[in-house]
Amino acid sequence: MTPELQRSPFVESSTLTQSLNKLTPEIFLEESERAAASTKKVKGRQRKGCLYKYIENKKLKSGAIASYPRVIGHRNPDNPTHWRWGFNWEEKVDGEWKGRSIGSVPLGAIALIQSMQNEGVPLEEIIGFIKRAKAKK
């Protein structure tokens, strides 16, 4: 083997062809795809939960629409008391992913749920905690 070929990064991972007295590296797509597939881990979809805020709108007897929770002035996106809270997640049912949700999460549980999510607590434990917190209402 010539010194140029020994230094070439293509010698081990590709096929060399000779054209016009030159050695030209050819990289085949199938080989690079197989190599990439063997080095990558196939990561499946994981169950996760999401705490979300929303506003509840109700139509009053007068016909006007009221938004709850009631806020005087501007609704602050960072103030948890200015929002209703819910929790949603996806679970696999009969081979299909289905969306699930729990609405009206108690305000006192919001900080605990967020810390549980940050600590990586399993989804089943978070859902159980929310259901117990709602039962205490």
N, CA, C and O atoms as CSV, one atom per row, in Angstrom:
chain,resi,resn,atom,element,x,y,z
A,1,MET,N,N,0.844,-1.179,0.000
A,1,MET,CA,C,0.000,0.000,0.000
A,1,MET,C,C,0.892,1.245,0.000
A,1,MET,O,O,1.934,1.270,0.655
A,2,THR,N,N,0.479,2.263,-0.730
A,2,THR,CA,C,1.279,3.471,-0.812
A,2,THR,C,C,1.108,4.287,0.458
A,2,THR,O,O,0.108,4.120,1.156
A,3,PRO,N,N,2.055,5.169,0.781
A,3,PRO,CA,C,1.951,5.999,1.989
A,3,PRO,C,C,0.709,6.881,1.985
A,3,PRO,O,O,0.140,7.147,3.043
A,4,GLU,N,N,0.274,7.346,0.792
A,4,GLU,CA,C,-0.922,8.186,0.728
A,4,GLU,C,C,-2.159,7.417,1.191
A,4,GLU,O,O,-3.018,7.955,1.890
A,5,LEU,N,N,-2.230,6.152,0.789
A,5,LEU,CA,C,-3.391,5.341,1.154
A,5,LEU,C,C,-3.386,4.991,2.630
A,5,LEU,O,O,-4.448,4.873,3.241
A,6,GLN,N,N,-2.207,4.823,3.211
A,6,GLN,CA,C,-2.146,4.479,4.624
A,6,GLN,C,C,-2.663,5.619,5.486
A,6,GLN,O,O,-3.230,5.369,6.549
A,7,ARG,N,N,-2.485,6.853,5.061
A,7,ARG,CA,C,-2.947,8.014,5.812
A,7,ARG,C,C,-4.402,8.358,5.536
A,7,ARG,O,O,-5.009,9.119,6.290
A,8,SER,N,N,-4.957,7.824,4.494
A,8,SER,CA,C,-6.319,8.173,4.100
A,8,SER,C,C,-7.348,7.595,5.074
A,8,SER,O,O,-7.252,6.422,5.436
A,9,PRO,N,N,-8.308,8.373,5.496
A,9,PRO,CA,C,-9.345,7.860,6.390
A,9,PRO,C,C,-10.328,6.954,5.663
A,9,PRO,O,O,-11.134,6.278,6.303
A,10,PHE,N,N,-10.272,6.929,4.342
A,10,PHE,CA,C,-11.234,6.148,3.566
A,10,PHE,C,C,-10.797,4.697,3.363
A,10,PHE,O,O,-11.598,3.879,2.911
A,11,VAL,N,N,-9.558,4.361,3.682
A,11,VAL,CA,C,-9.036,3.033,3.376
A,11,VAL,C,C,-9.819,1.964,4.124
A,11,VAL,O,O,-10.175,0.946,3.530
A,12,GLU,N,N,-10.096,2.164,5.398
A,12,GLU,CA,C,-10.752,1.136,6.192
A,12,GLU,C,C,-12.262,1.079,5.953
A,12,GLU,O,O,-12.847,-0.003,5.991
A,13,SER,N,N,-12.888,2.205,5.713
A,13,SER,CA,C,-14.340,2.220,5.676
A,13,SER,C,C,-14.939,2.355,4.283
A,13,SER,O,O,-16.159,2.463,4.158
A,14,SER,N,N,-14.146,2.353,3.262
A,14,SER,CA,C,-14.710,2.503,1.928
A,14,SER,C,C,-13.965,1.614,0.928
A,14,SER,O,O,-12.935,1.019,1.245
A,15,THR,N,N,-14.504,1.545,-0.257
A,15,THR,CA,C,-13.916,0.756,-1.334
A,15,THR,C,C,-13.130,1.698,-2.237
A,15,THR,O,O,-13.564,2.819,-2.505
A,16,LEU,N,N,-11.982,1.241,-2.700
A,16,LEU,CA,C,-11.175,2.077,-3.580
A,16,LEU,C,C,-11.308,1.568,-5.010
A,16,LEU,O,O,-11.296,0.360,-5.247
A,17,THR,N,N,-11.434,2.477,-5.950
A,17,THR,CA,C,-11.458,2.116,-7.367
A,17,THR,C,C,-10.359,2.882,-8.073
A,17,THR,O,O,-9.923,3.947,-7.638
A,18,GLN,N,N,-9.939,2.315,-9.151
A,18,GLN,CA,C,-8.861,2.935,-9.900
A,18,GLN,C,C,-9.436,3.492,-11.194
A,18,GLN,O,O,-9.978,2.753,-12.015
A,19,SER,N,N,-9.311,4.808,-11.365
A,19,SER,CA,C,-9.761,5.413,-12.609
A,19,SER,C,C,-8.727,6.453,-13.023
A,19,SER,O,O,-8.334,7.308,-12.229
A,20,LEU,N,N,-8.298,6.365,-14.270
A,20,LEU,CA,C,-7.299,7.270,-14.837
A,20,LEU,C,C,-6.034,7.307,-13.978
A,20,LEU,O,O,-5.497,8.382,-13.710
A,21,ASN,N,N,-5.568,6.159,-13.556
A,21,ASN,CA,C,-4.358,6.006,-12.763
A,21,ASN,C,C,-4.424,6.740,-11.423
A,21,ASN,O,O,-3.381,7.060,-10.852
A,22,LYS,N,N,-5.593,7.004,-10.924
A,22,LYS,CA,C,-5.767,7.621,-9.610
A,22,LYS,C,C,-6.604,6.682,-8.760
A,22,LYS,O,O,-7.464,5.960,-9.265
A,23,LEU,N,N,-6.345,6.705,-7.492
A,23,LEU,CA,C,-7.189,5.953,-6.576
A,23,LEU,C,C,-8.248,6.909,-6.035
A,23,LEU,O,O,-7.921,7.949,-5.462
A,24,THR,N,N,-9.490,6.559,-6.216
A,24,THR,CA,C,-10.595,7.415,-5.804
A,24,THR,C,C,-11.423,6.690,-4.748
A,24,THR,O,O,-11.884,5.576,-4.997
A,25,PRO,N,N,-11.620,7.280,-3.597
A,25,PRO,CA,C,-12.448,6.625,-2.586
A,25,PRO,C,C,-13.927,6.701,-2.969
A,25,PRO,O,O,-14.416,7.736,-3.421
A,26,GLU,N,N,-14.608,5.605,-2.780
A,26,GLU,CA,C,-16.053,5.575,-2.999
A,26,GLU,C,C,-16.708,5.148,-1.693
A,26,GLU,O,O,-16.393,4.089,-1.149
A,27,ILE,N,N,-17.586,5.944,-1.211
A,27,ILE,CA,C,-18.302,5.614,0.004
A,27,ILE,C,C,-19.704,5.196,-0.394
A,27,ILE,O,O,-20.442,5.963,-1.012
A,28,PHE,N,N,-20.058,3.993,-0.040
A,28,PHE,CA,C,-21.378,3.486,-0.387
A,28,PHE,C,C,-22.374,3.838,0.714
A,28,PHE,O,O,-22.095,3.661,1.900
A,29,LEU,N,N,-23.519,4.330,0.310
A,29,LEU,CA,C,-24.534,4.784,1.246
A,29,LEU,C,C,-25.010,3.664,2.168
A,29,LEU,O,O,-25.243,3.884,3.357
A,30,GLU,N,N,-25.152,2.453,1.608
A,30,GLU,CA,C,-25.636,1.344,2.424
A,30,GLU,C,C,-24.694,1.063,3.589
A,30,GLU,O,O,-25.143,0.777,4.699
A,31,GLU,N,N,-23.385,1.144,3.338
A,31,GLU,CA,C,-22.417,0.883,4.388
A,31,GLU,C,C,-22.483,1.945,5.469
A,31,GLU,O,O,-22.439,1.623,6.656
A,32,SER,N,N,-22.589,3.207,5.075
A,32,SER,CA,C,-22.628,4.272,6.074
A,32,SER,C,C,-23.934,4.233,6.861
A,32,SER,O,O,-23.944,4.544,8.052
A,33,GLU,N,N,-25.049,3.853,6.206
A,33,GLU,CA,C,-26.323,3.743,6.923
A,33,GLU,C,C,-26.278,2.613,7.942
A,33,GLU,O,O,-26.754,2.766,9.066
A,34,ARG,N,N,-25.702,1.473,7.545
A,34,ARG,CA,C,-25.600,0.346,8.482
A,34,ARG,C,C,-24.732,0.724,9.676
A,34,ARG,O,O,-25.063,0.397,10.816
A,35,ALA,N,N,-23.636,1.403,9.420
A,35,ALA,CA,C,-22.740,1.796,10.505
A,35,ALA,C,C,-23.429,2.781,11.436
A,35,ALA,O,O,-23.306,2.681,12.657
A,36,ALA,N,N,-24.154,3.734,10.858
A,36,ALA,CA,C,-24.864,4.719,11.672
A,36,ALA,C,C,-25.968,4.058,12.481
A,36,ALA,O,O,-26.181,4.407,13.642
A,37,ALA,N,N,-26.665,3.114,11.884
A,37,ALA,CA,C,-27.756,2.431,12.582
A,37,ALA,C,C,-27.230,1.590,13.728
A,37,ALA,O,O,-27.880,1.490,14.768
A,38,SER,N,N,-26.071,0.986,13.558
A,38,SER,CA,C,-25.531,0.145,14.623
A,38,SER,C,C,-25.003,0.975,15.780
A,38,SER,O,O,-24.959,0.484,16.908
A,39,THR,N,N,-24.598,2.221,15.538
A,39,THR,CA,C,-24.067,3.051,16.606
A,39,THR,C,C,-25.159,3.816,17.338
A,39,THR,O,O,-24.965,4.206,18.489
A,40,LYS,N,N,-26.301,4.040,16.698
A,40,LYS,CA,C,-27.394,4.774,17.329
A,40,LYS,C,C,-28.260,3.825,18.134
A,40,LYS,O,O,-28.502,2.686,17.735
A,41,LYS,N,N,-28.718,4.313,19.265
A,41,LYS,CA,C,-29.690,3.552,20.034
A,41,LYS,C,C,-31.069,3.933,19.531
A,41,LYS,O,O,-31.355,5.110,19.310
A,42,VAL,N,N,-31.903,2.957,19.354
A,42,VAL,CA,C,-33.263,3.244,18.940
A,42,VAL,C,C,-34.028,3.588,20.206
A,42,VAL,O,O,-34.165,2.763,21.109
A,43,LYS,N,N,-34.521,4.809,20.259
A,43,LYS,CA,C,-35.214,5.269,21.449
A,43,LYS,C,C,-36.698,5.332,21.159
A,43,LYS,O,O,-37.130,6.048,20.256
A,44,GLY,N,N,-37.465,4.598,21.905
A,44,GLY,CA,C,-38.907,4.586,21.721
A,44,GLY,C,C,-39.554,5.766,22.408
A,44,GLY,O,O,-38.902,6.533,23.116
A,45,ARG,N,N,-40.821,5.894,22.192
A,45,ARG,CA,C,-41.581,6.967,22.792
A,45,ARG,C,C,-41.761,6.679,24.277
A,45,ARG,O,O,-42.091,5.555,24.655
A,46,GLN,N,N,-41.550,7.667,25.104
A,46,GLN,CA,C,-41.670,7.483,26.534
A,46,GLN,C,C,-42.883,8.240,27.053
A,46,GLN,O,O,-43.249,9.293,26.533
A,47,ARG,N,N,-43.495,7.683,28.087
A,47,ARG,CA,C,-44.642,8.348,28.696
A,47,ARG,C,C,-44.156,9.532,29.508
A,47,ARG,O,O,-43.257,9.405,30.339
A,48,LYS,N,N,-44.754,10.674,29.264
A,48,LYS,CA,C,-44.406,11.891,29.988
A,48,LYS,C,C,-45.688,12.616,30.331
A,48,LYS,O,O,-46.718,12.426,29.685
A,49,GLY,N,N,-45.618,13.438,31.340
A,49,GLY,CA,C,-46.764,14.249,31.707
A,49,GLY,C,C,-46.443,15.720,31.577
A,49,GLY,O,O,-45.281,16.124,31.590
A,50,CYS,N,N,-47.493,16.518,31.453
A,50,CYS,CA,C,-47.314,17.953,31.267
A,50,CYS,C,C,-48.321,18.705,32.126
A,50,CYS,O,O,-49.527,18.476,32.031
A,51,LEU,N,N,-47.829,19.585,32.945
A,51,LEU,CA,C,-48.675,20.461,33.741
A,51,LEU,C,C,-48.980,21.680,32.882
A,51,LEU,O,O,-48.070,22.289,32.320
A,52,TYR,N,N,-50.256,22.039,32.779
A,52,TYR,CA,C,-50.592,23.176,31.922
A,52,TYR,C,C,-51.584,24.100,32.640
A,52,TYR,O,O,-52.334,23.685,33.523
A,53,LYS,N,N,-51.552,25.362,32.222
A,53,LYS,CA,C,-52.470,26.339,32.803
A,53,LYS,C,C,-53.515,26.715,31.769
A,53,LYS,O,O,-53.257,26.699,30.565
A,54,TYR,N,N,-54.701,27.055,32.261
A,54,TYR,CA,C,-55.775,27.444,31.358
A,54,TYR,C,C,-56.726,28.386,32.079
A,54,TYR,O,O,-56.650,28.563,33.294
A,55,ILE,N,N,-57.616,28.981,31.311
A,55,ILE,CA,C,-58.652,29.865,31.849
A,55,ILE,C,C,-59.992,29.192,31.596
A,55,ILE,O,O,-60.243,28.672,30.509
A,56,GLU,N,N,-60.838,29.206,32.595
A,56,GLU,CA,C,-62.175,28.625,32.463
A,56,GLU,C,C,-63.161,29.752,32.168
A,56,GLU,O,O,-63.278,30.699,32.946
A,57,ASN,N,N,-63.858,29.650,31.060
A,57,ASN,CA,C,-64.862,30.660,30.695
A,57,ASN,C,C,-66.255,30.110,30.956
A,57,ASN,O,O,-66.576,28.986,30.572
A,58,LYS,N,N,-67.081,30.924,31.617
A,58,LYS,CA,C,-68.459,30.531,31.899
A,58,LYS,C,C,-69.399,31.635,31.447
A,58,LYS,O,O,-69.100,32.822,31.576
A,59,LYS,N,N,-70.531,31.221,30.918
A,59,LYS,CA,C,-71.541,32.185,30.502
A,59,LYS,C,C,-72.467,32.458,31.690
A,59,LYS,O,O,-73.047,31.538,32.266
A,60,LEU,N,N,-72.590,33.718,32.038
A,60,LEU,CA,C,-73.435,34.116,33.157
A,60,LEU,C,C,-74.888,34.240,32.707
A,60,LEU,O,O,-75.179,34.242,31.511
A,61,LYS,N,N,-75.804,34.344,33.688
A,61,LYS,CA,C,-77.227,34.486,33.359
A,61,LYS,C,C,-77.495,35.719,32.511
A,61,LYS,O,O,-78.411,35.730,31.688
A,62,SER,N,N,-76.702,36.743,32.714
A,62,SER,CA,C,-76.867,37.977,31.952
A,62,SER,C,C,-76.413,37.833,30.500
A,62,SER,O,O,-76.677,38.706,29.673
A,63,GLY,N,N,-75.739,36.744,30.196
A,63,GLY,CA,C,-75.233,36.536,28.840
A,63,GLY,C,C,-73.761,36.899,28.699
A,63,GLY,O,O,-73.127,36.564,27.698
A,64,ALA,N,N,-73.221,37.581,29.700
A,64,ALA,CA,C,-71.804,37.944,29.677
A,64,ALA,C,C,-70.957,36.690,29.956
A,64,ALA,O,O,-71.426,35.740,30.583
A,65,ILE,N,N,-69.726,36.706,29.489
A,65,ILE,CA,C,-68.820,35.589,29.733
A,65,ILE,C,C,-67.788,36.017,30.770
A,65,ILE,O,O,-67.129,37.046,30.623
A,66,ALA,N,N,-67.660,35.213,31.818
A,66,ALA,CA,C,-66.700,35.485,32.886
A,66,ALA,C,C,-65.561,34.471,32.801
A,66,ALA,O,O,-65.784,33.289,32.537
A,67,SER,N,N,-64.356,34.946,33.025
A,67,SER,CA,C,-63.176,34.084,33.016
A,67,SER,C,C,-62.744,33.804,34.449
A,67,SER,O,O,-62.677,34.708,35.282
A,68,TYR,N,N,-62.453,32.535,34.722
A,68,TYR,CA,C,-62.032,32.121,36.057
A,68,TYR,C,C,-60.664,31.486,35.978
A,68,TYR,O,O,-60.356,30.817,34.992
A,69,PRO,N,N,-59.822,31.679,37.003
A,69,PRO,CA,C,-60.083,32.450,38.207
A,69,PRO,C,C,-60.159,33.945,37.899
A,69,PRO,O,O,-59.515,34.449,36.979
A,70,ARG,N,N,-60.953,34.618,38.685
A,70,ARG,CA,C,-61.134,36.065,38.504
A,70,ARG,C,C,-59.843,36.779,38.855
A,70,ARG,O,O,-59.222,36.491,39.879
A,71,VAL,N,N,-59.441,37.710,38.004
A,71,VAL,CA,C,-58.225,38.491,38.226
A,71,VAL,C,C,-58.556,39.945,37.971
A,71,VAL,O,O,-59.131,40.292,36.939
A,72,ILE,N,N,-58.192,40.784,38.909
A,72,ILE,CA,C,-58.384,42.222,38.737
A,72,ILE,C,C,-57.128,42.768,38.072
A,72,ILE,O,O,-56.019,42.560,38.563
A,73,GLY,N,N,-57.305,43.459,36.966
A,73,GLY,CA,C,-56.163,44.005,36.234
A,73,GLY,C,C,-55.627,42.995,35.229
A,73,GLY,O,O,-56.394,42.245,34.626
A,74,HIS,N,N,-54.325,42.977,35.050
A,74,HIS,CA,C,-53.649,42.154,34.049
A,74,HIS,C,C,-53.383,40.748,34.604
A,74,HIS,O,O,-52.940,40.613,35.744
A,75,ARG,N,N,-53.647,39.704,33.813
A,75,ARG,CA,C,-53.369,38.320,34.205
A,75,ARG,C,C,-51.876,38.060,34.019
A,75,ARG,O,O,-51.358,38.153,32.906
A,76,ASN,N,N,-51.184,37.730,35.119
A,76,ASN,CA,C,-49.744,37.519,35.110
A,76,ASN,C,C,-49.431,36.066,34.743
A,76,ASN,O,O,-49.892,35.156,35.433
A,77,PRO,N,N,-48.659,35.820,33.674
A,77,PRO,CA,C,-48.349,34.447,33.273
A,77,PRO,C,C,-47.514,33.686,34.305
A,77,PRO,O,O,-47.530,32.456,34.317
A,78,ASP,N,N,-46.784,34.397,35.172
A,78,ASP,CA,C,-45.927,33.747,36.165
A,78,ASP,C,C,-46.594,33.556,37.523
A,78,ASP,O,O,-46.000,32.963,38.423
A,79,ASN,N,N,-47.818,34.050,37.682
A,79,ASN,CA,C,-48.522,33.914,38.956
A,79,ASN,C,C,-49.454,32.698,38.887
A,79,ASN,O,O,-50.434,32.722,38.144
A,80,PRO,N,N,-49.164,31.638,39.650
A,80,PRO,CA,C,-49.987,30.426,39.562
A,80,PRO,C,C,-51.433,30.626,40.021
A,80,PRO,O,O,-52.310,29.852,39.638
A,81,THR,N,N,-51.693,31.644,40.829
A,81,THR,CA,C,-53.066,31.871,41.293
A,81,THR,C,C,-53.948,32.516,40.228
A,81,THR,O,O,-55.165,32.591,40.398
A,82,HIS,N,N,-53.354,32.978,39.142
A,82,HIS,CA,C,-54.117,33.612,38.061
A,82,HIS,C,C,-54.621,32.604,37.032
A,82,HIS,O,O,-55.188,33.000,36.013
A,83,TRP,N,N,-54.424,31.302,37.279
A,83,TRP,CA,C,-54.761,30.279,36.296
A,83,TRP,C,C,-55.428,29.081,36.939
A,83,TRP,O,O,-55.236,28.822,38.127
A,84,ARG,N,N,-56.208,28.350,36.164
A,84,ARG,CA,C,-56.644,27.003,36.517
A,84,ARG,C,C,-55.535,26.093,36.002
A,84,ARG,O,O,-54.843,26.423,35.039
A,85,TRP,N,N,-55.374,24.949,36.651
A,85,TRP,CA,C,-54.290,24.047,36.277
A,85,TRP,C,C,-54.808,22.671,35.921
A,85,TRP,O,O,-55.779,22.188,36.503
A,86,GLY,N,N,-54.149,22.044,34.959
A,86,GLY,CA,C,-54.481,20.687,34.546
A,86,GLY,C,C,-53.199,19.903,34.315
A,86,GLY,O,O,-52.105,20.466,34.285
A,87,PHE,N,N,-53.352,18.609,34.155
A,87,PHE,CA,C,-52.207,17.736,33.908
A,87,PHE,C,C,-52.611,16.769,32.817
A,87,PHE,O,O,-53.651,16.119,32.919
A,88,ASN,N,N,-51.797,16.664,31.764
A,88,ASN,CA,C,-52.114,15.699,30.707
A,88,ASN,C,C,-50.909,14.825,30.405
A,88,ASN,O,O,-49.771,15.184,30.706
A,89,TRP,N,N,-51.177,13.668,29.805
A,89,TRP,CA,C,-50.139,12.719,29.449
A,89,TRP,C,C,-50.676,11.824,28.347
A,89,TRP,O,O,-51.864,11.868,28.028
A,90,GLU,N,N,-49.804,11.016,27.768
A,90,GLU,CA,C,-50.207,10.045,26.754
A,90,GLU,C,C,-49.887,8.661,27.275
A,90,GLU,O,O,-48.861,8.452,27.923
A,91,GLU,N,N,-50.766,7.716,26.989
A,91,GLU,CA,C,-50.502,6.325,27.336
A,91,GLU,C,C,-50.907,5.440,26.177
A,91,GLU,O,O,-51.791,5.778,25.390
A,92,LYS,N,N,-50.245,4.302,26.089
A,92,LYS,CA,C,-50.489,3.386,24.988
A,92,LYS,C,C,-51.645,2.465,25.368
A,92,LYS,O,O,-51.577,1.749,26.367
A,93,VAL,N,N,-52.713,2.489,24.558
A,93,VAL,CA,C,-53.888,1.653,24.761
A,93,VAL,C,C,-54.128,0.877,23.472
A,93,VAL,O,O,-54.341,1.475,22.417
A,94,ASP,N,N,-54.094,-0.447,23.552
A,94,ASP,CA,C,-54.282,-1.312,22.384
A,94,ASP,C,C,-53.351,-0.936,21.227
A,94,ASP,O,O,-53.762,-0.941,20.067
A,95,GLY,N,N,-52.103,-0.613,21.546
A,95,GLY,CA,C,-51.106,-0.301,20.524
A,95,GLY,C,C,-51.153,1.117,19.992
A,95,GLY,O,O,-50.345,1.474,19.134
A,96,GLU,N,N,-52.080,1.939,20.479
A,96,GLU,CA,C,-52.188,3.333,20.026
A,96,GLU,C,C,-51.972,4.270,21.204
A,96,GLU,O,O,-52.356,3.964,22.333
A,97,TRP,N,N,-51.353,5.419,20.931
A,97,TRP,CA,C,-51.155,6.417,21.969
A,97,TRP,C,C,-52.423,7.243,22.116
A,97,TRP,O,O,-52.946,7.783,21.142
A,98,LYS,N,N,-52.908,7.333,23.350
A,98,LYS,CA,C,-54.124,8.096,23.649
A,98,LYS,C,C,-53.784,9.202,24.644
A,98,LYS,O,O,-53.010,8.995,25.579
A,99,GLY,N,N,-54.369,10.368,24.434
A,99,GLY,CA,C,-54.179,11.489,25.343
A,99,GLY,C,C,-55.106,11.371,26.537
A,99,GLY,O,O,-56.288,11.063,26.386
A,100,ARG,N,N,-54.573,11.614,27.716
A,100,ARG,CA,C,-55.342,11.590,28.957
A,100,ARG,C,C,-55.117,12.908,29.676
A,100,ARG,O,O,-54.090,13.560,29.487
A,101,SER,N,N,-56.086,13.300,30.506
A,101,SER,CA,C,-55.976,14.581,31.177
A,101,SER,C,C,-56.708,14.564,32.509
A,101,SER,O,O,-57.721,13.883,32.667
A,102,ILE,N,N,-56.186,15.314,33.456
A,102,ILE,CA,C,-56.863,15.568,34.726
A,102,ILE,C,C,-56.981,17.077,34.826
A,102,ILE,O,O,-55.972,17.783,34.824
A,103,GLY,N,N,-58.199,17.574,34.913
A,103,GLY,CA,C,-58.413,19.008,35.038
A,103,GLY,C,C,-58.587,19.414,36.493
A,103,GLY,O,O,-58.736,18.559,37.366
A,104,SER,N,N,-58.568,20.680,36.750
A,104,SER,CA,C,-58.767,21.245,38.089
A,104,SER,C,C,-57.795,20.676,39.115
A,104,SER,O,O,-58.206,20.202,40.174
A,105,VAL,N,N,-56.516,20.725,38.798
A,105,VAL,CA,C,-55.499,20.314,39.760
A,105,VAL,C,C,-55.469,21.363,40.864
A,105,VAL,O,O,-55.425,22.558,40.571
A,106,PRO,N,N,-55.490,20.940,42.133
A,106,PRO,CA,C,-55.478,21.913,43.236
A,106,PRO,C,C,-54.246,22.809,43.193
A,106,PRO,O,O,-53.139,22.346,42.921
A,107,LEU,N,N,-54.448,24.081,43.461
A,107,LEU,CA,C,-53.381,25.077,43.395
A,107,LEU,C,C,-52.228,24.730,44.334
A,107,LEU,O,O,-51.066,24.945,43.989
A,108,GLY,N,N,-52.533,24.199,45.507
A,108,GLY,CA,C,-51.486,23.855,46.475
A,108,GLY,C,C,-50.577,22.730,46.004
A,108,GLY,O,O,-49.471,22.581,46.525
A,109,ALA,N,N,-51.010,21.939,45.039
A,109,ALA,CA,C,-50.211,20.814,44.556
A,109,ALA,C,C,-49.289,21.189,43.403
A,109,ALA,O,O,-48.423,20.396,43.035
A,110,ILE,N,N,-49.448,22.360,42.833
A,110,ILE,CA,C,-48.687,22.760,41.633
A,110,ILE,C,C,-47.185,22.725,41.869
A,110,ILE,O,O,-46.456,22.126,41.079
A,111,ALA,N,N,-46.704,23.354,42.940
A,111,ALA,CA,C,-45.263,23.405,43.209
A,111,ALA,C,C,-44.706,22.001,43.436
A,111,ALA,O,O,-43.602,21.695,42.985
A,112,LEU,N,N,-45.456,21.149,44.128
A,112,LEU,CA,C,-45.000,19.779,44.376
A,112,LEU,C,C,-44.933,18.970,43.091
A,112,LEU,O,O,-43.996,18.196,42.894
A,113,ILE,N,N,-45.909,19.139,42.222
A,113,ILE,CA,C,-45.918,18.427,40.938
A,113,ILE,C,C,-44.728,18.861,40.090
A,113,ILE,O,O,-44.066,18.025,39.474
A,114,GLN,N,N,-44.455,20.159,40.054
A,114,GLN,CA,C,-43.315,20.659,39.287
A,114,GLN,C,C,-42.003,20.097,39.818
A,114,GLN,O,O,-41.122,19.735,39.038
A,115,SER,N,N,-41.868,20.021,41.132
A,115,SER,CA,C,-40.626,19.467,41.694
A,115,SER,C,C,-40.533,17.967,41.415
A,115,SER,O,O,-39.439,17.456,41.179
A,116,MET,N,N,-41.659,17.255,41.440
A,116,MET,CA,C,-41.658,15.832,41.110
A,116,MET,C,C,-41.214,15.624,39.657
A,116,MET,O,O,-40.442,14.711,39.365
A,117,GLN,N,N,-41.705,16.475,38.749
A,117,GLN,CA,C,-41.310,16.377,37.342
A,117,GLN,C,C,-39.813,16.635,37.186
A,117,GLN,O,O,-39.137,15.925,36.441
A,118,ASN,N,N,-39.290,17.642,37.880
A,118,ASN,CA,C,-37.864,17.976,37.782
A,118,ASN,C,C,-36.981,16.871,38.337
A,118,ASN,O,O,-35.862,16.676,37.862
A,119,GLU,N,N,-37.469,16.148,39.336
A,119,GLU,CA,C,-36.697,15.067,39.949
A,119,GLU,C,C,-36.808,13.763,39.173
A,119,GLU,O,O,-36.114,12.797,39.488
A,120,GLY,N,N,-37.673,13.721,38.161
A,120,GLY,CA,C,-37.808,12.522,37.344
A,120,GLY,C,C,-38.663,11.431,37.976
A,120,GLY,O,O,-38.464,10.247,37.705
A,121,VAL,N,N,-39.609,11.824,38.813
A,121,VAL,CA,C,-40.515,10.860,39.445
A,121,VAL,C,C,-41.357,10.201,38.343
A,121,VAL,O,O,-41.803,10.888,37.424
A,122,PRO,N,N,-41.582,8.882,38.421
A,122,PRO,CA,C,-42.380,8.201,37.393
A,122,PRO,C,C,-43.792,8.790,37.251
A,122,PRO,O,O,-44.387,9.267,38.217
A,123,LEU,N,N,-44.298,8.743,36.030
A,123,LEU,CA,C,-45.592,9.330,35.697
A,123,LEU,C,C,-46.724,8.769,36.563
A,123,LEU,O,O,-47.609,9.512,36.987
A,124,GLU,N,N,-46.695,7.463,36.825
A,124,GLU,CA,C,-47.762,6.842,37.618
A,124,GLU,C,C,-47.844,7.451,39.007
A,124,GLU,O,O,-48.938,7.649,39.536
A,125,GLU,N,N,-46.686,7.753,39.608
A,125,GLU,CA,C,-46.666,8.355,40.946
A,125,GLU,C,C,-47.233,9.774,40.921
A,125,GLU,O,O,-47.951,10.173,41.838
A,126,ILE,N,N,-46.914,10.528,39.884
A,126,ILE,CA,C,-47.430,11.900,39.773
A,126,ILE,C,C,-48.944,11.871,39.606
A,126,ILE,O,O,-49.655,12.647,40.246
A,127,ILE,N,N,-49.440,10.983,38.751
A,127,ILE,CA,C,-50.886,10.877,38.531
A,127,ILE,C,C,-51.580,10.469,39.831
A,127,ILE,O,O,-52.617,11.033,40.182
A,128,GLY,N,N,-51.023,9.507,40.537
A,128,GLY,CA,C,-51.591,9.085,41.821
A,128,GLY,C,C,-51.617,10.220,42.824
A,128,GLY,O,O,-52.595,10.388,43.552
A,129,PHE,N,N,-50.542,11.005,42.867
A,129,PHE,CA,C,-50.479,12.154,43.770
A,129,PHE,C,C,-51.577,13.168,43.438
A,129,PHE,O,O,-52.244,13.683,44.336
A,130,ILE,N,N,-51.760,13.449,42.157
A,130,ILE,CA,C,-52.788,14.428,41.749
A,130,ILE,C,C,-54.177,13.923,42.128
A,130,ILE,O,O,-54.999,14.689,42.631
A,131,LYS,N,N,-54.443,12.641,41.892
A,131,LYS,CA,C,-55.760,12.084,42.232
A,131,LYS,C,C,-56.011,12.137,43.726
A,131,LYS,O,O,-57.133,12.416,44.149
A,132,ARG,N,N,-54.988,11.873,44.542
A,132,ARG,CA,C,-55.154,11.963,46.000
A,132,ARG,C,C,-55.375,13.410,46.419
A,132,ARG,O,O,-56.195,13.684,47.296
A,133,ALA,N,N,-54.643,14.347,45.792
A,133,ALA,CA,C,-54.797,15.771,46.134
A,133,ALA,C,C,-56.192,16.268,45.772
A,133,ALA,O,O,-56.775,17.075,46.497
A,134,LYS,N,N,-56.726,15.788,44.657
A,134,LYS,CA,C,-58.088,16.189,44.249
A,134,LYS,C,C,-59.129,15.607,45.204
A,134,LYS,O,O,-60.141,16.252,45.480
A,135,ALA,N,N,-58.897,14.407,45.707
A,135,ALA,CA,C,-59.853,13.756,46.606
A,135,ALA,C,C,-59.949,14.494,47.941
A,135,ALA,O,O,-60.984,14.446,48.605
A,136,LYS,N,N,-58.882,15.171,48.332
A,136,LYS,CA,C,-58.869,15.918,49.604
A,136,LYS,C,C,-59.641,17.220,49.518
A,136,LYS,O,O,-59.964,17.806,50.552
A,137,LYS,N,N,-59.948,17.694,48.310
A,137,LYS,CA,C,-60.628,18.988,48.116
A,137,LYS,C,C,-61.919,19.088,48.857
A,137,LYS,O,O,-62.593,20.116,48.786
